[in-house]
Structures are given as structure tokens and as C-alpha cells.
């Protein structure tokens, strides 16, 4: 039998999701190591139940109670595990805070992740979403990870090819509840070049008179930009960017460009064009607008916020209303970034 303090029953999840949505888990356990995890999974009380692997809860919409087992990843530790002539290899436990880890790598002199500063969540959740910001995706510096297969009970290693990374997507996102990521290793090149192609980053550095930034200065600029535009989950409930930037065909882009020449766009290697979802939402009249307790943030329309008292159904209703208006005006269907759990998901 699992120790009582490892497996808890009927646990409130309000504090475990950054949207601050009320929900309860039938069973809950914080997992710090593999051995306790094995004991939990062998417990007869949770056999056959659905599973939810939880990181920082920053990319999650709890649409209702979860009638299964919630496993909170709490694996800790960070270290340099290898070095060759071209790169450092840095490993961190899946439960480490992502932003703290990024700043630690920079302070240690291992550059590369600075554009991903201040993204909420944990190290273990970062590959699931293939997080990205300001011209950089996690996949670019990902090397490998170690995960626990909850179906087979085996520890499995994944390299970059195994993860099938795509835009805000991965193998793990397509297999929810099966893998718990215990540790992630990054390859950080010794030959560093700043990624400052995004206008906001270049503008922030120029305002400080910085022509040749250090990695920490790029990180500081990204932090300042995010704090100016995005709400702090500690102050107002939100899940960060709520919609993916849509990618459309060259033909669709040509049609949109003729009507909306100011629409921000980013050509892709395959000939398609990525559009700025925030711009589309703002032009559809949603910036600062709310539907009941949920609305689009006044400084960044891409972010849905909980003004207080919202439930999962409110988030779903507002996100569907935003999608419908953008589709009606631009013919572009937005796809939510967060995972919906415990109730109806967006169509």
C-alpha cells in the first residue's frame, strides 16, 4: 500500500493552475523520484484511472473536476553533465522552475536560452509544448530527455528526433497522461550569437544603448518586454498566450495581404506564412474586452485572463467567441495553445 502522504484523495487544484480555475482531483501525488512513483502506480486504488501529468499548470485549462490521478512533477536538480569542443550539455530535473533554470544557465556562463526567459512553467513541461518566444524555440537547443512511461513502468530516453517537435507541439502533447518527464538535457553552443531579430527585442536593447548585447542583457530585455505586455499570473489568473499564431498557405496570405497590408506576418521555410494571432484578435475588437469573468488582456489581446470567479466553462465560452469573430472577419481559425482537461474541449 502506498504511504498516505504520497497519494492524496479529493485535492483542490485551484493553486496548481495559473488560470486559478476551481477543480478537484480524485487522486493527487507530488512525485520527487522514480521509486515513489512506482509505488503510486502500483496502488490498487488508482488502477485503470485516467492520468494527468502536471508541471506548473501554466498551459492548462481545467474545464471541470478530474476523476483520475494527477501527478505533479517535482523532480529537482541541475548540473553540467558533459562538455565537448563545441557545446556544454546542461541537465535539469523536470520539476525545476523554467525561468530560474534559464537565469542560472546564464549566470554560469552557458548562453542560448535567454530568449525564453520568464516563460512560466517547469523544465519538464517545456518540451511538451516546445515553448518558444522572440525568435527561439526550445527544440533548437534540446539534446535529450528521460521520461517515465506510465503505461509500461519503464524509464525511456528520447533524443530530438524521438520528440517530433513542431510549432507548440511534440510527441508528448499527442500522448497526454502517458509520460512523466523526469529530466531534460540541453546542448548550449560555445559559439554564441544573440537572437535579436524581433523588433521588440531590438528596440528594448537600442533604448538602453546596447549594440552588442551579452546573453544576460538579452534576457533582461526579454524580461522587461514580457513584464510590460503580459500579466503576472501571481496577480491575475492567466495561461500566457492562449492561441497559437496561425500558419496559412501562400495563397491565403496573398488574399489577406491585399485586404490587410499591416497584418504582421512571418514567412516559413515551407512557403507558408505565420500570422500574428494577437493582431487578428485585436482587430476583431477583443483587446480589453471581456465576456463575463474572462476576457482578453488590455495590453495583449493574445492572453485570456480570469478577472475573478471564472470556471472552465467561462474560459471555453470566451475562447470560442474570440475564435468565431476572428474566423468571421479573416477566415482564419485560431487554435488554442493550452490543454483542456476535465470537461468539454474546444472544437
C-alpha positions as CSV (number, residue, x, y, z in Angstrom):
1,X,0.0,0.0,0.0
2,X,1.2,3.5,-0.9
3,X,2.2,5.7,2.0
4,X,-0.7,8.0,2.9
5,X,1.3,11.2,2.4
6,X,2.2,10.2,-1.2
7,X,-1.3,9.6,-2.5
8,X,-3.9,12.1,-1.5
9,X,-7.6,11.9,-2.2
10,X,-10.0,14.7,-3.3
11,X,-7.5,17.5,-3.7
12,X,-8.3,21.1,-4.8
13,X,-6.4,22.1,-7.9
14,X,-7.0,25.8,-7.8
15,X,-3.4,26.5,-6.7
16,X,-2.0,24.2,-9.3
17,X,-3.1,26.1,-12.4
18,X,-2.2,29.7,-13.3
19,X,-5.7,30.5,-14.6
20,X,-6.8,29.9,-11.0
21,X,-9.8,27.8,-12.1
22,X,-11.6,25.7,-9.4
23,X,-11.4,22.0,-9.9
24,X,-10.7,18.9,-7.8
25,X,-8.6,15.8,-8.5
26,X,-9.9,12.4,-7.3
27,X,-6.3,11.4,-6.5
28,X,-3.2,13.5,-6.4
29,X,0.5,12.9,-5.7
30,X,3.6,15.1,-5.9
31,X,6.4,13.0,-7.4
32,X,10.0,13.7,-6.4
33,X,11.7,10.4,-7.5
34,X,11.2,7.3,-9.5
35,X,10.8,4.9,-6.6
36,X,7.8,6.7,-5.0
37,X,6.3,7.0,-8.5
38,X,6.4,3.2,-8.9
39,X,4.8,2.8,-5.5
40,X,2.0,5.2,-6.5
41,X,1.4,3.5,-9.9
42,X,1.2,0.1,-8.2
43,X,-1.5,1.2,-5.7
44,X,-4.7,-0.8,-6.5
45,X,-6.9,2.3,-5.8
46,X,-5.8,4.1,-8.9
47,X,-5.6,1.2,-11.4
48,X,-7.4,2.0,-14.6
49,X,-8.0,5.6,-13.8
50,X,-7.1,8.4,-16.3
51,X,-3.9,10.3,-15.5
52,X,-2.8,13.9,-15.8
53,X,0.8,14.9,-15.6
54,X,1.1,18.4,-14.1
55,X,4.0,20.8,-14.3
56,X,3.5,24.4,-13.4
57,X,-0.1,24.4,-14.6
58,X,0.6,27.3,-16.9
59,X,-0.6,25.7,-20.1
60,X,-3.7,24.1,-18.7
61,X,-7.5,24.8,-18.7
62,X,-9.3,22.8,-16.0
63,X,-12.7,22.6,-17.6
64,X,-14.0,20.6,-14.6
65,X,-13.0,18.1,-11.9
66,X,-10.5,15.4,-12.9
67,X,-11.8,11.9,-12.0
68,X,-8.4,10.3,-12.0
69,X,-4.8,10.6,-10.8
70,X,-3.0,13.9,-11.0
71,X,0.8,13.5,-10.9
72,X,2.7,16.7,-10.1
73,X,6.3,16.5,-11.4
74,X,8.7,17.6,-8.6
75,X,12.0,16.1,-9.8
76,X,14.8,18.6,-8.9
77,X,18.4,19.1,-9.7
78,X,20.5,20.9,-12.3
79,X,24.1,20.4,-13.4
80,X,26.5,20.4,-16.3
81,X,26.8,16.8,-17.4
82,X,29.1,16.9,-20.4
83,X,31.2,19.2,-22.4
84,X,32.9,19.0,-25.8
85,X,34.7,21.4,-28.1
86,X,31.5,22.9,-29.4
87,X,29.0,22.9,-26.5
88,X,28.0,22.4,-22.9
89,X,25.4,19.9,-22.0
90,X,23.2,21.0,-19.1
91,X,20.6,18.8,-17.4
92,X,17.7,19.9,-15.1
93,X,15.0,18.0,-13.2
94,X,11.5,18.1,-14.7
95,X,10.2,19.9,-11.6
96,X,12.7,22.8,-11.8
97,X,11.2,26.3,-12.4
98,X,11.9,27.1,-16.1
99,X,12.8,30.8,-15.7
100,X,15.0,30.1,-12.7
101,X,16.8,27.5,-14.7
102,X,17.3,29.8,-17.6
103,X,18.8,32.5,-15.4
104,X,21.0,30.0,-13.7
105,X,22.5,28.9,-17.0
106,X,23.2,32.5,-18.0
107,X,24.8,33.2,-14.6
108,X,27.0,30.1,-15.0
109,X,28.1,31.4,-18.5
110,X,26.2,28.9,-20.6
111,X,24.2,31.0,-23.1
112,X,21.5,30.0,-25.5
113,X,18.2,30.0,-23.7
114,X,18.0,33.8,-22.9
115,X,15.1,34.5,-25.3
116,X,13.0,32.0,-23.4
117,X,13.3,34.0,-20.1
118,X,10.2,34.5,-17.9
119,X,8.1,31.9,-19.6
120,X,6.1,30.3,-16.8
121,X,6.1,26.6,-16.1
122,X,8.6,23.9,-15.4
123,X,11.6,22.3,-17.2
124,X,9.7,19.1,-17.7
125,X,6.7,20.8,-19.3
126,X,8.8,22.9,-21.7
127,X,9.4,20.1,-24.3
128,X,5.8,19.0,-24.2
129,X,4.8,22.4,-25.6
130,X,8.0,23.1,-27.4
131,X,8.0,26.5,-25.8
132,X,9.2,29.5,-27.9
133,X,9.5,33.2,-27.9
134,X,11.2,36.1,-29.6
135,X,12.7,34.0,-32.4
136,X,13.7,30.9,-30.5
137,X,12.1,27.6,-29.8
138,X,13.2,25.1,-27.2
139,X,13.8,22.4,-29.8
140,X,16.8,24.4,-31.2
141,X,18.9,23.7,-28.0
142,X,17.2,20.5,-26.9
143,X,19.5,17.4,-26.7
144,X,17.7,14.7,-24.8
145,X,15.3,13.8,-22.0
146,X,14.5,11.0,-19.6
147,X,10.8,10.1,-19.2
148,X,8.9,7.5,-17.2
149,X,6.4,5.6,-19.3
150,X,3.4,5.3,-17.0
151,X,1.9,2.5,-19.2
152,X,4.8,0.2,-19.1
153,X,6.6,1.3,-16.0
154,X,9.9,1.7,-17.9
155,X,12.3,4.6,-18.0
156,X,12.7,5.8,-21.6
157,X,15.3,8.1,-23.2
158,X,14.3,10.5,-26.0
159,X,16.5,12.4,-28.4
160,X,15.4,15.3,-30.5
161,X,14.1,13.1,-33.4
162,X,12.1,11.0,-31.0
163,X,10.2,14.1,-29.7
164,X,8.8,15.0,-33.1
165,X,8.9,18.7,-32.2
166,X,6.7,21.1,-34.2
167,X,5.2,24.6,-33.5
168,X,4.0,24.4,-29.9
169,X,3.7,20.7,-30.3
170,X,5.6,17.4,-29.6
171,X,5.2,13.7,-29.3
172,X,4.3,14.1,-25.6
173,X,1.5,16.5,-26.3
174,X,0.0,14.0,-28.6
175,X,0.2,11.3,-25.9
176,X,-1.2,13.0,-22.8
177,X,-1.1,11.2,-19.5
178,X,1.4,8.5,-20.7
179,X,4.9,10.1,-20.0
180,X,6.2,11.8,-17.0
181,X,9.4,13.8,-17.9
182,X,11.9,13.5,-15.1
183,X,14.9,15.3,-16.6
184,X,15.9,17.3,-19.7
185,X,19.3,17.9,-21.2
186,X,20.1,20.9,-23.3
187,X,23.0,21.5,-25.7
188,X,24.2,25.0,-25.4
189,X,26.8,26.0,-28.1
190,X,30.0,27.8,-27.0
191,X,29.9,29.9,-30.2
192,X,27.0,32.2,-29.1
193,X,25.2,34.7,-31.3
194,X,22.4,36.8,-30.0
195,X,18.9,36.3,-31.4
196,X,17.6,39.9,-31.7
197,X,15.6,39.8,-34.9
198,X,12.3,40.5,-33.2
199,X,11.5,44.2,-33.3
200,X,10.6,44.4,-29.6
201,X,13.9,42.9,-28.5
202,X,15.9,45.2,-30.8
203,X,14.0,48.2,-29.7
204,X,14.5,47.4,-26.0
205,X,18.2,46.9,-26.4
206,X,18.6,50.1,-28.5
207,X,16.7,52.1,-25.8
208,X,19.5,51.0,-23.4
209,X,22.2,52.0,-25.9
210,X,23.3,48.3,-26.3
211,X,24.7,47.5,-29.7
212,X,26.4,44.2,-28.8
213,X,24.4,42.6,-26.0
214,X,25.6,39.9,-23.7
215,X,23.3,36.9,-23.1
216,X,22.2,38.4,-19.7
217,X,21.3,41.7,-21.4
218,X,19.2,39.9,-24.0
219,X,17.5,38.0,-21.1
220,X,16.9,41.3,-19.2
221,X,15.4,42.8,-22.4
222,X,13.0,39.9,-22.9
223,X,12.0,40.0,-19.2
224,X,11.2,43.8,-19.5
225,X,9.2,43.2,-22.6
226,X,7.2,40.4,-21.1
227,X,6.5,42.3,-17.9
228,X,5.3,45.3,-19.8
229,X,2.9,43.3,-22.1
230,X,1.9,40.2,-20.2
231,X,0.0,39.8,-16.9
232,X,1.7,38.2,-13.9
233,X,-0.1,35.0,-13.0
234,X,0.5,35.8,-9.3
235,X,-1.6,39.0,-9.8
236,X,-4.3,37.9,-12.3
237,X,-5.1,34.4,-13.5
238,X,-3.9,33.6,-17.0
239,X,-2.3,30.9,-19.1
240,X,0.0,33.1,-21.1
241,X,-0.5,33.2,-24.9
242,X,-3.8,31.4,-25.3
243,X,-3.8,31.0,-29.1
244,X,-1.1,29.7,-31.5
245,X,0.0,32.0,-34.3
246,X,-1.8,30.5,-37.3
247,X,0.1,29.3,-40.3
248,X,-1.6,29.7,-43.6
249,X,-0.9,28.9,-47.2
250,X,0.8,31.4,-49.5
251,X,-2.4,31.8,-51.4
252,X,-4.4,32.5,-48.3
253,X,-1.7,35.0,-47.2
254,X,-1.9,36.8,-50.6
255,X,-5.6,37.2,-50.2
256,X,-5.2,38.6,-46.6
257,X,-2.3,40.9,-47.5
258,X,-4.4,42.5,-50.2
259,X,-7.1,43.4,-47.6
260,X,-4.9,44.0,-44.6
261,X,-1.4,45.1,-45.6
262,X,-0.5,46.0,-41.9
263,X,-1.0,42.4,-40.8
264,X,2.2,41.2,-39.2
265,X,3.5,38.0,-40.9
266,X,6.5,35.7,-40.9
267,X,7.4,33.6,-44.0
268,X,8.1,30.0,-43.2
269,X,10.7,27.7,-44.8
270,X,8.0,25.6,-46.4
271,X,6.4,28.6,-48.2
272,X,3.6,29.1,-45.8
273,X,3.2,32.2,-43.7
274,X,2.7,32.6,-40.0
275,X,0.3,35.3,-38.8
276,X,0.2,37.2,-35.6
277,X,-2.8,35.9,-33.7
278,X,-2.7,38.9,-31.3
279,X,-3.1,41.3,-34.1
280,X,-6.1,39.3,-35.6
281,X,-7.8,39.2,-32.2
282,X,-7.2,42.9,-31.5
283,X,-8.6,43.9,-34.9
284,X,-11.6,41.7,-34.2
285,X,-12.3,44.0,-31.3
286,X,-11.3,41.8,-28.4
287,X,-8.4,43.6,-26.8
288,X,-9.5,44.6,-23.3
289,X,-13.0,43.1,-23.9
290,X,-14.5,40.5,-21.6
291,X,-17.3,38.0,-21.6
292,X,-18.4,37.5,-18.1
293,X,-15.3,36.9,-15.8
294,X,-13.0,36.0,-18.7
295,X,-11.6,38.5,-21.2
296,X,-8.6,39.4,-23.4
297,X,-5.9,41.3,-21.6
298,X,-5.9,45.0,-22.1
299,X,-2.2,45.1,-23.1
300,X,-2.0,41.9,-25.1
301,X,-5.1,40.5,-26.8
302,X,-3.5,37.1,-27.2
303,X,-3.8,36.5,-23.4
304,X,-7.1,35.4,-21.8
305,X,-7.4,36.5,-18.2
306,X,-9.6,35.4,-15.3
307,X,-10.9,38.6,-13.7
308,X,-12.1,36.6,-10.8
309,X,-14.5,33.8,-10.1
310,X,-14.2,32.2,-13.5
311,X,-14.7,28.5,-14.2
312,X,-13.5,26.3,-17.0
313,X,-16.8,26.8,-18.9
314,X,-16.2,30.6,-18.9
315,X,-12.8,30.2,-20.4
316,X,-14.2,27.8,-23.1
317,X,-17.0,30.2,-23.9
318,X,-14.7,33.3,-24.3
319,X,-12.1,31.4,-26.3
320,X,-14.9,30.1,-28.7
321,X,-16.3,33.6,-29.1
322,X,-12.9,35.0,-29.9
323,X,-12.3,32.2,-32.5
324,X,-15.7,32.8,-34.1
325,X,-15.1,36.5,-34.5
326,X,-11.6,36.1,-36.0
327,X,-12.9,33.4,-38.3
328,X,-15.8,35.5,-39.5
329,X,-13.6,38.5,-40.2
330,X,-10.4,37.0,-41.5
331,X,-11.3,33.4,-42.5
332,X,-8.6,32.2,-40.1
333,X,-9.3,29.5,-37.5
334,X,-7.3,30.0,-34.3
335,X,-6.1,27.0,-32.3
336,X,-5.8,27.2,-28.5
337,X,-2.3,26.5,-27.0
338,X,-3.4,25.2,-23.6
339,X,-4.6,21.7,-23.0
340,X,-8.2,21.4,-21.9
341,X,-8.8,18.8,-19.1
342,X,-11.8,17.6,-17.1
343,X,-14.6,18.7,-19.4
344,X,-15.5,19.8,-22.9
345,X,-12.6,20.8,-25.1
346,X,-12.8,23.4,-27.9
347,X,-13.9,22.1,-31.2
